[in-house]
Amino acid sequence: MEAISKAGSAVAILASDGVLLAAEKRITSKLLDIRGLAEKMYKIDDHVAVAVAGITADANILINYARLAAQRYRYAYQEPIPIEQLLHRICDLKQGYTQFGGLRPFGVSFLVVGWDEYFGYQLYRSDPSGNYGGWKAAAIGNNSPNAESVLKSDYKMGSTDMKMARSLAVKVLAKTLDTTNPSPDKLEFSSITLKDGKPVYKVFTKPEIEAILKDANMGTEKKESSGDI
């Protein structure tokens, strides 16, 4: 749990026309080549993605397990796996590592987002114990209590669209980063929306993140960071 509380913040917001993931990207060195590097968000299948906080190596094991489970279901039934069924399988594996000596729990929390034909857009949060629950908006990682206080006060039930969700995500991450000028180099955004009736996973580029910050009335930092955490 300590690894999760010290990890970079991640937030997920359920909107009327999609579901948004946003996260803090911690650049540990100016020498690091970050092109195409996804530090906090991972695509599981065309209709489901996750944001993680905690031990990345543990997250990689669970992500590979989830991808394999999703593809096995698709191969067997010729349709995408329901979001909650996939999450149930991940959490069963997590819980199994809490009840035997010689094993340690996976030190990672997940925000799982996606769309299926049964329940539409969905957002779930799971912790290392294997517990999970459905949310309208949720945060994990560093300063998550502060992030959730902003979500509670600013999230509008039933009337939040993707544009509002992006602005709210910027406000939440600015709170967790303790800055009024978040840099696009330190943020990651992705979303799942419907296009022609099919779910599409999109990772936002740096110019798109700059546009989001501009729409949220938050400029970029004028002075580049040294790269230290």
VENTAZI-V778831 format. One record per residue. N is the residue number from 0. SS is DSSP state (a for helix, b for strand, c for the rest). D_FIRST is the distance of its C-alpha to the first C-alpha in whole Angstrom. Layout:
n={N | N}
ss={SS | SS}
d_first={D_FIRST | D_FIRST}
//
This chain:
n={0 | 1 | 2 | 3 | 4 | 5 | 6 | 7 | 8 | 9 | 10 | 11 | 12 | 13 | 14 | 15 | 16 | 17 | 18 | 19 | 20 | 21 | 22 | 23 | 24 | 25 | 26 | 27 | 28 | 29 | 30 | 31 | 32 | 33 | 34 | 35 | 36 | 37 | 38 | 39 | 40 | 41 | 42 | 43 | 44 | 45 | 46 | 47 | 48 | 49 | 50 | 51 | 52 | 53 | 54 | 55 | 56 | 57 | 58 | 59 | 60 | 61 | 62 | 63 | 64 | 65 | 66 | 67 | 68 | 69 | 70 | 71 | 72 | 73 | 74 | 75 | 76 | 77 | 78 | 79 | 80 | 81 | 82 | 83 | 84 | 85 | 86 | 87 | 88 | 89 | 90 | 91 | 92 | 93 | 94 | 95 | 96 | 97 | 98 | 99 | 100 | 101 | 102 | 103 | 104 | 105 | 106 | 107 | 108 | 109 | 110 | 111 | 112 | 113 | 114 | 115 | 116 | 117 | 118 | 119 | 120 | 121 | 122 | 123 | 124 | 125 | 126 | 127 | 128 | 129 | 130 | 131 | 132 | 133 | 134 | 135 | 136 | 137 | 138 | 139 | 140 | 141 | 142 | 143 | 144 | 145 | 146 | 147 | 148 | 149 | 150 | 151 | 152 | 153 | 154 | 155 | 156 | 157 | 158 | 159 | 160 | 161 | 162 | 163 | 164 | 165 | 166 | 167 | 168 | 169 | 170 | 171 | 172 | 173 | 174 | 175 | 176 | 177 | 178 | 179 | 180 | 181 | 182 | 183 | 184 | 185 | 186 | 187 | 188 | 189 | 190 | 191 | 192 | 193 | 194 | 195 | 196 | 197 | 198 | 199 | 200 | 201 | 202 | 203 | 204 | 205 | 206 | 207 | 208 | 209 | 210 | 211 | 212 | 213 | 214 | 215 | 216 | 217 | 218 | 219 | 220 | 221 | 222 | 223 | 224 | 225 | 226 | 227 | 228}
ss={c | a | a | a | a | a | c | c | c | b | b | b | b | b | b | c | c | b | b | b | b | b | b | b | c | c | c | c | c | c | c | c | c | c | c | c | c | c | c | c | b | b | b | b | b | c | c | b | b | b | b | b | b | b | c | a | a | a | a | a | a | a | a | a | a | a | a | a | a | a | a | a | a | a | a | a | a | c | c | c | c | c | a | a | a | a | a | a | a | a | a | a | a | a | a | a | c | c | c | c | c | c | c | c | c | c | c | b | b | b | b | b | b | b | b | b | c | c | c | b | b | b | b | b | b | b | c | c | c | c | c | b | b | b | c | c | b | b | b | b | c | c | c | a | a | a | a | a | a | a | a | a | a | a | c | c | c | c | c | c | c | a | a | a | a | a | a | a | a | a | a | a | a | a | a | a | a | c | c | c | c | c | c | a | a | a | b | b | b | b | b | b | b | b | b | c | c | b | b | b | b | b | b | c | c | a | a | a | a | a | a | a | a | a | a | c | c | c | c | c | c | c | c | c | c | c | c | c | c}
d_first={0 | 4 | 5 | 5 | 6 | 9 | 10 | 13 | 14 | 15 | 17 | 19 | 23 | 25 | 29 | 32 | 33 | 30 | 26 | 24 | 21 | 21 | 18 | 18 | 20 | 19 | 22 | 22 | 25 | 29 | 30 | 27 | 29 | 27 | 30 | 28 | 25 | 22 | 19 | 17 | 19 | 21 | 24 | 24 | 27 | 30 | 29 | 25 | 22 | 18 | 16 | 13 | 10 | 8 | 10 | 13 | 15 | 13 | 14 | 17 | 18 | 17 | 19 | 22 | 21 | 22 | 24 | 26 | 26 | 27 | 30 | 31 | 31 | 33 | 36 | 36 | 37 | 38 | 35 | 32 | 29 | 28 | 25 | 23 | 25 | 23 | 20 | 21 | 21 | 18 | 16 | 18 | 17 | 14 | 15 | 17 | 15 | 13 | 17 | 18 | 19 | 19 | 16 | 12 | 10 | 10 | 7 | 8 | 9 | 12 | 15 | 18 | 22 | 25 | 29 | 31 | 34 | 33 | 31 | 31 | 28 | 25 | 21 | 18 | 14 | 12 | 9 | 8 | 10 | 13 | 14 | 15 | 18 | 20 | 20 | 23 | 21 | 17 | 14 | 11 | 10 | 11 | 13 | 12 | 14 | 17 | 17 | 17 | 20 | 22 | 22 | 23 | 26 | 27 | 26 | 30 | 30 | 32 | 34 | 31 | 32 | 31 | 32 | 31 | 28 | 28 | 29 | 26 | 23 | 25 | 25 | 21 | 20 | 23 | 21 | 18 | 20 | 22 | 25 | 28 | 29 | 26 | 28 | 28 | 27 | 23 | 23 | 23 | 24 | 25 | 27 | 28 | 32 | 35 | 38 | 41 | 39 | 36 | 33 | 32 | 29 | 30 | 28 | 29 | 31 | 31 | 34 | 33 | 30 | 33 | 34 | 31 | 31 | 35 | 35 | 32 | 34 | 32 | 33 | 32 | 31 | 35 | 33 | 31 | 28 | 28 | 26 | 23 | 20}
//
